[in-house]
Amino acid sequence: MMVKSALAVVALLALVSRLQAFVSVGGSGNTHVTITGNTVMAKITEVCEAVAEAEGRDFKPTGSSVEELLRACLGTTGEVSGAKFRTALNQIYMQNGIVDRDFMNSPSHHFNNEVFAEGRNLIIQGTAAIKANVRSDNLQSARETLGRVCHTLQDFYSHSNWVELGNKSPYANLIRPDLNVENIADVEMPTCSDCASGTCTNQLLPAVLNGKFLTSGYMGLFSSDKPQGKCSHGGASDLSSAQNPRGGISKDERHSHNSNQHNSAVNLASEATLELLEDIRGAIGNKDFLRLMGIARSAVLAFVIDTTGSMADDIAEAKRVAYNIIDTKKGTQDEPSEYILVPFNDPKFGPLIRTTNPDVMKSEISKLKAEGGGDIPEMCLSALQLSLTGAPSSSHIYVFTDAPPKDTHLEKTITALIRSTKSTVSFFMTPSKRRRRAVAAASTFQVYYDMALASGGQAIEVPKSSLSQATDIIVDTSTSALVTILQRSRSPGRKESFPFLLDKSMSNTTIYITGSSLTFNLHSPSGVSQSNSVANGPLGTIHRVGNLQRIQLNGSDTGLWQIEMTTTQPYTLKVTGQSAITFIYDFVEEFKGPHPGFAVIDGRPSAGSPAKLLLTLTGEKGPEALEVHQVALVEVSGEKVSNGTVDKMADGDLLVTVKEVPGGEFVVLLKGKDKTYSSLFQRQTTTQMSQSKVTIKAVADSSMLPGEVFKLNFTVTTNGTGGAYTIRARNDKNIPMSHPPTLNVVSGGSAQGVISLTPPAATLSGTDVTLTIEAEGPGGADSNYANLRLSVLSKVTDLTPPKCSIVDVQGVCYASACSSSNWELSVNITDGNGTGIQSISIQQGSGNFTQKVAEDVVMGLYEASCCSTSVTLSAVDKVGNVGRCSYNMKSGAGPRLFTMSIPLWASLLLYVVLRDVSL
C-alpha cells in the first residue's frame, strides 16, 4: 500500500475504533454500514485525488460533505446534485445490511459454524460478479453485490478468532482466488472453555491459540445443538450459547470484557474492506470505479424511438435534439454522463445501446431508418422495458412514437419497473392522419398517458410538423440538478389553487401543463399576476404546442407562489427547477433477529399498517445545512395529505413514519429550510406509489451459470382476499424460464413457488437480468410485484494474476526544479499460461504509458515529470485477475542529484506479484 493510502487508513482507523459495529441498518450505535461507508469514502477520496493528478488539476473539496467531495472530484464549481451519488452509496449500504435479514440463518454469509471455505467462496464469487457487472456496465447489480460481499468479509473479523490469534493485518486469502483458508480447526477439535457468565475475556483453548487454528462461533437461532467442545457465537439470540461450553466469541458489539478485541476487529474489518475496494479498483480502473460509486453527472440522455415507416420526421427530430444537447453541453456540469438508445419496430425491438461516449451516441442514432411496421400497434413497451432496466435509477426517458403499443401485456411490468427504478417516462406522440384514423377505430394512447402520470413524466400529443417545439422539454430536463417542486393531476378539472415554494437555490423554474382548452392564473409572492392568455408577461413566457403549455419564469422571486386553475378539462400540472437541494427515499420495513434493522421494500408497501420511509437529504453544503419541517404522502389526483413523524437515525438519515396512508396513488412531499440562506424550500417526488395487501418475497443467493438451470424460490402472502393468485414472471433478456401460472393463497397465509431460468450457453459473463414477478389476486382487485437483478457469471479457471517485473529505472531528478526533469520506468508484464493481458492502465501517476508486445510479453515504458514521482500500473487479464507494479522515484531537498538505473538481472529482486482479484 502506498504512503498516501497508509495515511488514509490510519485516519480511518482512528475514526472507526471509536465506533460500535457489526449490526444492521438502523441498529443502535453504528453499523456494518458505518464501516462500509467510511472505507468507501476513504477510497473514493484517494481515487479522486489520483484522477485529478492525472488530469493536471487540483483536488480541493470546499468542505467535508459528500456533495463538496463530489464537486471537487468532478472538477466543477457549478451546481451539481448529490442525489445520484447518494443513491449509489445507499444501494451498497442497504444491501450490506439486508444480509442480516435474507441470510440470517446462513453460516457461510457470516463465517459462523467454522464454514470458512464457503464464506470465502461467497467473497470470491461476489467479487468476480462485481467486476463482470462493471465490465458489462451493470453498475447497480455491482453495487448491490458489493454491499453483500463487504458484510460477509467484515463478519470474518468479528465472528472468527483471527483477532485472538494475534493477527495485526487482514487475511489476504479471503480475497485471493488462488489461495485457500488454511489451518481450520477440525470438527472434532474442542476450541473453547466454558464461560458461565458469558463475559469471559478469552474462552479459546491453549491448543487453539498455540497451534494458530482458525475457528468461529456456532450460531443457534432455532436449535441449541453444536459439536462438542465448540465455541458459540454468543448473545441473547444464540441458543447454543447456553450449552457447554457456554458464552461466545462474537465481537459484534463492544462490552467491557471484549472492548480491545472488538476495536481490533473493527479496525481489521475496515482495512480488509479497503483492500477489497482496491482490488476492484485495479480491475476496473479509476474512472469506472468512480462511476461504480455514483461519481458522475446526474443527467442521462435516454431515447426510445419508433423506427417504423412513418417515423422519418420524428427520428430526424430526435437526432437534432440529441446532437444539440451533446454539442452545447459538452464540458459543462450538465453534460450527460450516459447515453441510452433503444429502437423498436414490429415485431423487433432493441438492442439496448448504452454508452458514455457522445460520439458513439451520435453514430448510433444516425443509423436509425424509418422502415417496415405493417399494422398500426408497435412493440413500444418491450423497448421501454429494456430502457428502464438498462438506465440508471431516476433517469428521464423519452419515447418517440406515432402508434399505440401492441405489447400491452407488459403494462403492469412497466408500471412495476417505473416504481422500482423511480425513472420518469415522457411520451412524444405524433399520429399521422392515416394512423390517427386507425388508432381511433382500434385503440388509443391512453396507456401512454397512464404511464407518464405514474412516473411523473409528460404525455405530449402534437402534429409531426410541431414536434420540434415540444422537444424543448428534453433540453430542460438534461441538467445535473433537476428537482420537482409540485406535481398534480385532475380529471375532471375544477377551480383550484396550488401553492408552491421557490427558494433562493432555485433557478430555471419551468411550469408544464398538459390538457386541452386550459385556463389559469399565475401569482407571484410579490402580488404580480399573469393569465394564460398573456404569452409574454411579467412573470414568464408561455409556449404552446399540441396539448402542452410550457411556462418559463422570468426571474427568481422567492417565496410562496400560486397557480390558480380555472378549467373543468382534465389536466396535469408540474413545476420543476434546478437546485442542489433534493432528497432520495425508499419505503422500508423493519426486520427482527440477532441484528434487527430496516430493509428496502421491493414492491408496494403493505396496506393496513403505517408506511415507513428512509430519507436522505442532499444539498450544496450537505444535509447538515438543511432543516426538515414536513414530510407527507400526498395524493397526486386527490386532496389527501398524510403527514409523517420524523426521527433521526444514527447514520444521519431520517426515518419517516406515516400512520394514515392515502388510499390511492401518492407521492412524497418534503418542506424545509436551507439554513445557509434562511430560505424555505419545497420538493416532491414524481413516482406514484400505493399500498397493497399482497406481498412477494424472493431472494437470489448466487449468480446464474450460462447453459444451466437456475431456480429461484418466491413466496406470496396476502392479508386480503384468498383464492387463486395469478403469477406472471418476465425478464428483460428473454431468457427461457418457467413458473407456476397460479398459487392458492388463503387470507392471512402464504404460498411458495419456484421460477426456473436457463440462460443460453453463449450468454456473456456479467450480463445483468432484471426479473419481474407479479402476483394478482382473484378478480384483479389487488396485486404486487418484486423486481430482482440477477447476474450471469461464467466459471473461471484462470486464478493467477498477471506478473510484473521492473526492468529498468532511469532518471535525473532535482527536488528544487522538478518541472525541468523527467524519469522513466521500464516493465515487463506477462500472464504465464493464463488467458492473456486484457488491459494495462495507470492507476496513480500523471505520466504517459506506452507498450509493445513480443512473444506474450508486454514491454511497457512509463515516462513522467519529476514533479510526479509515484506510479502504480494495473495489469488485468481477460477474466479480470489483477497484478500491479508500484514504484516511487525518490527525491530530496536542495540541488541534490538523484539517479537510479536497475539492470535486467536485478529486476528479479524487484519482481512484484500482486494480489489476485478474479472475475
VEXKOLZA-193118 format. One record per residue (C-alpha): x, y, z. Coordinates in steps of 0.2 Angstrom, whole numbers, plus 5000, padded with zeros to 4 digits. Example, Ala and Ser with C-alpha at 12.3 -4.5 7.8 and 13.67 -1.06 7.14 Angstrom:
2
506249785039506849955036
***
This chain:
919
500050005000500650174995501150305009499550405004498450255006499350215023498950385030497150375024497050205033497750275049496550425049495150305045495550185059495650325071493850355067493150185067494050125083492850245092491350155084490150015089489949905074489449745065487549775067486249815053485549975045484650075058485349975073485850065089487550145089488550125072488349985060489149875046488650025035489650135045491250035042490750015024490350205022491950265030493050145019492150185003492350375006494150355010494450254994493450374984494450524990496050434986495450394968494850564966496550634970497350514958496150564944496450754947498350724947498250634930497150774923498350904930497150994941496951024960495850914971495251034985493551004992492751164999492151065014491850895022490150855015489850715002489250854990490850954991491850804988490850764973491050934965492950934968493050754961492150804945493150964944491751084943491251234953489451234946487851174953487950984954486650874963487250744975485750634973486450514961488050494972487050464987485850344978487350244973488050234990486350194998486250044985487849974993487450015011485649945011486249785003487549765016486349775030485049665022486249515023485649505042483849485036483949375020485349265026485149275044485249085047486649065033488349025042489349055026488649235025489349275042490849155044489849065058490048875062491848865055491248865037492748965031492848895014491048935010491149105017492749145006491949074991490549204993491849334993492749274978491249244968490449404973492049504969492049414952490249464949490649644953491949664941491049564927489549684930490549844929491349774913489649754906489149924913487849854925488349964939486849944951487049754951488849784955488449894969487149784977488449634977489749744984488749784999488349605002490249555000490849685012489649625025490249445024492149505023491849615039491049475049492549365047493549485059492049495071491549305071493149215070494649205081495849305069496049445082496349325096497749235086498649405087498549455069498849635065498349635047496849575036496849395030497349415012496749235007494949285009495149394993496449294983495649154972497249064971497449034989496348945002495948975020497248875030497348785047495548775051495148685067494548505064492648475068493248355082494448485089493748575105494048755104493348845119493248835138491648855147491149035152489649035164489549225165489649245146490849385149492549305149493949395141494649245131493749075130494949005117495948845122497848855123497948715109496948835098498048985102499748895101499348805086498648955077497048865072495648955064493848945072492249035073490749035085489248925082487649015080486048935085484549035081483248895081484248755090485548745104486448605096488348625092489848505090490548455107491848575114491548715101491448895104489748985102489449155094488549215110487249345113485349335118484849265101486149115101485348965109486948865108487748995120486848905134487648735130489348695137490548775133489448925137489749105132490349165115491749245105490749365094491549545094489949615086489749745099490849825112490749775130491849795145492549615143492949625125493249815121495049785114494649635104493049725097494149885092495449765084494049685074493349845068495049905063495449745053493749745045494049925039495749885032495049725024493649825016494949955009495949805002494449734993494049904986495749924980495749764971494149814962494849974958496349894950495249784939494049914933495150074933494950244941493650314930492450164931492750144950492150324952490650284941490350124951490250244967489050364958490350494955489550564938488550704932486750664935486050694918485650544907485050564889483950414886482850394870481650254865481250284846479950204835480850164818479350114808479050184791478050344796479350404809480650484797480250664804480250604822481950514820482650674812482050774827482750654840484350664831484350854831483950864849485250734854486650824843486150994851486250934869487950844865488650994857488051134868488351044885490050964882491251014895489951084907489151014923487650974913488550864900487650694901488550564910487750424900486850404883485550264880484650224864483350084861482450074844480949974841479949914826478749774824479049634828480849684833481449794846483149844853484549814856484949924871486350044866487250114881488750224881489750364890490450424873489450564865490150524848489550344849487850404853487950524838488450374827487150254833485650374832486250424814486050244809484150244813483050224797481150234796480550074788479349924790478049924803476549854794475049854806474750004817475249954835477149934838478249854851478450014861478349934879479649804875480849934871480350044886480649884897482449874890482750064894482050054911483149904916484649974907484650154913485250214930483850244943482950404942483350434924482250534912481750434897480950504881479850394870479550444852478150354843476550384832475650224836474950134852475849984859475549804853476349734868475049794881475349634891476849724898475949864905475949804924477849754922478249934915477250014930478249904942479949954934479450134935479050124953480650014957481850124947480950294951481350344932480250474923479550424906478950564894478050524878478050624861476550554851476450614833475050514825474950534806473250564798473150384792473750314809472550434818471050364809471650184813472050224831470350304834469550144827470650014836471450094851472150254860473650324868472950304885474250184891475550314887474550444897474450324912476250284912476850464910475750504925476350364936478150414933477950604934478350624915477350714902476250644888476350764874475250744858475750854844475750854825477350794817477650974810477651044828478750914836480251024836479351144848478951014860480650934862481251094872480750994887482150874884483351014885482551074901482750914910484550874903485350954919486350894933485250964947483450944941482150944955480250944956479351064967477551024963476550894953474650874952473350794941471550824940470150734929468950814928469750984931468951114944469351284950470851254962472351344968474051264970475351344981477251314979478851374987480351444977481951454987483551554984484451404977483151384963483551434945482751394928481051374935479851304922477951254924477251124912475351104910474550974898472750964893471551054881470751224882471551264899471451424908472451484923473151624933474951634940475351744955477051784962477551814981477552004977475752004971476052014952474951904941474951834924473551744915473651604902473151724888474751834890476151744881477451864886477051934903477852004919478151834927478651724912478451664894477151544889477551424874476151324867476251164856474951024855474250984872475751064881475951234889477751274895477951424906479751484909479851604924480751764921481551794937481951714954480651794965480751684981479351644992477551574990476951564973475151514967474451444951472551454950471751334938470051394932469651244920468551104920469551004907470750864913472550924916474250884923475251014932477151004936478351134942480251104940481851194943483751174945484451164963485651054973484451034987483450874985483150714994483150524990482050394998481550215000480050135008480650015021480149885033480849835050481549665052482049575068483349445073485149455081485449615071483749705068483649845056482749915041482649845023482049925007480349855001480449794984478649824978477249914985477149945004475949845014474149905017473449915034475049975043476050135044477150175030479050195034480250285023482150305025482550485018484250565014484450745011485750825000486151004996487651114991488351105009487750935014486250885024486950975039486451145031484651085029483151085041481650975039479951045043478750925035478750765026477050705019476250575007475150674995473850614983474350674965472550654959471650694975471750804990472350695004473950745013474650625026475950705037477350595045478350595060480250615058481650535068483450555065484450395063486250355069486950375052486150545049484750485038482850515043481550385047479850445042478350355049476650395041475150315051473750365039474250325022473250395007472050264999472550304981474150344972475350464981477050544981478250614994478250794998479550875009479651055015481151135025482351275027484051305019485051365034486451435024485251565016483751565029482651515014481151395014481151265001479951134994480250964985479250824979479550654971478750614954478550424955476750374961476550234974475150144983474950014996474449834993473849685004474949564994476749544996478049444986479749394993481149324983483049314987484449264975485849194984487049164969487449204951486749114936487849004925487749004906486848854900486248794917484548794926484448924940483048904952482349044962481149024977479749154980478349174992476649264990475749325006474149415007473049495021471649525008470549404998471149224997471049114982471949084966473349214963473949234945475849234944476749324930478649324928479649414914481449464912482249594901483449474892482149354886482949214895481949054894481049024911479548934919478448964934476848914941475349004932474449014949474648994968473248964980473449084995472249095010471949265018473249285031474349155024475649125011476149004997477848964989478348944971479848914960480449004945481748914934482849014922484048944909485249074902485949024885487648944885488349094875487749224887489149344891489849344908489249494918487549504909486349584921484549514921483049604928481749484933479949554937478749434947476949494948475549414959473749464955472349424967470649354962469749474950471249584948470749694963472449694971474249644965476049674969477749644962479549604965481049664954482649564956484349594947485249434943486949414936487649284924489349234928490449114919491548984928493349054930494848934929496249064927496549114945498349184943498649364941499749444928501549464934502549624933504449644934505349814934506749804921507549974922507350144930508150304923508050474928508950634934507850724946508150894955507050924970507151104968506751104949505550954946504751034931506351034921506750854924506050684919506150504924505650334916505150164921505350004910504249854915503949684908502149614911501649434907500149314911501049154910499849014905498349124909497049204897498149344892498349534896496749624893497249804898498649904907498150064915498950204926498150194942499150334950500350454942500150594929501450524916501250434900501250244897501750164880501849974876502349844863502149654863503449524859503149334862501749354875502749484885502149664886503549784887503049944894503850114896503150244909503850424907503450564919504050734926505050734942503550834949502550664949503750534957502450394961501650274949500550124950500150024935498749894935498849744923497149654920496949484911495449434901494549364916494949504927496349444938497449604943499349624945500149794949501849874948502150014960503650124961504150284970505650394962506550464977506950654978507650764991507850944996509051074988510051034972510550864977510550744962509650584961509850444948509450264948509750134935509249954938509949824926508949674919509749544931509249644946507449654940507149484948507449564965506049694961504849564955503149604960501649484961500249574967498649504975497349424963495649494960494749374949493249384938
***
